[in-house]
Amino acid sequence: MSAGIQVTDLSAGYRDRAVIEHLSLPPIARGETVALLGPNAAGKSTLLRALAGLTPARGSIRLDGDELNGLPLADRAKAVTYMPQTLPQGIALTVLETVIGALEASPTGQGHGGDAAERAMAVLGRVGIEALAMRGIDQLSGGQRQRAALAQALVRAPRLLLLDEPTSALDLNHQVRVLDLVRSLAREQDMIAVLVLHDLQAAARIADRVVVLSEGQVAAAGPPEEAITPAVLADVWRVRARIDHCERGSLRMVIDDIL
């Protein structure tokens, strides 16, 4: 497989502490949305940052056949965009200015001149915050800041979009909107979207496949109905659960007890 991402024998961590070791993932195709699931400290954010080149890693990360590991950040940023959980504090710019800045800093945004504001406003419209375009970033609520960060990531039109808990500060309505938007854009733009999520039902609803991590290793991987099972929930999250499908075919789970 050449079009897509292949992660092989990847190890990453911080200082003297390894978080993930010799981790390999099934190949991920262009256009797919993948949810990284697992309990706290399972290695989800570390894996995401390793894919982004923000955490030192050993092993192989190949995107469309090209090796990313070891590339300078500027070169990796031509194809990969990472959205952290929160934007830095104290940014004295408007929402529109931050999105234009993200576009102009990307290889795809160079030389667009007056088109930059138009493209930025289009993306703000897609994430539902065009009315906040002239509002200062430091004046936004947590959920609004999160959607502004998503706009900054999307405007760069990456081949690989990495989102760390993109719905953690959002209300239920905007959680659904953002996750549906990410899935739609991945398919429309032939982009790979990898999201760290804690809501298993939300992941099952929007992800083409999920990867469950536990103690830095892959505990399960595949389509949601194959990777999110009572056995996996018991082994990884230590809960007793029942899983079935609602009348519309969506995966549904009920947690009965802790183990």
Salt bridges, closest charged atoms under 4 A:
ASP9 OD1 - HIS22 ND1 2.76
GLU32 OE1 - ARG209 NH2 3.01
ASP64 OD2 - ARG30 NH1 2.48
ASP64 OD2 - ARG159 NH1 2.77
GLU67 OE1 - ARG62 NH1 3.64
ASP75 OD1 - LYS78 NZ 3.64
GLU165 OE2 - HIS198 NE2 3.52
ASP171 OD1 - HIS174 ND1 3.01
ASP180 OD1 - ARG183 NH2 3.40
ASP180 OD1 - ARG205 NH2 2.90
GLU188 OE2 - ARG126 NH2 3.57
ASP208 OD1 - ARG187 NH2 3.20
ASP244 OD1 - ARG252 NE 3.02
ASP256 OD2 - ARG242 NE 2.84
ASP257 OD2 - ARG240 NH1 3.73
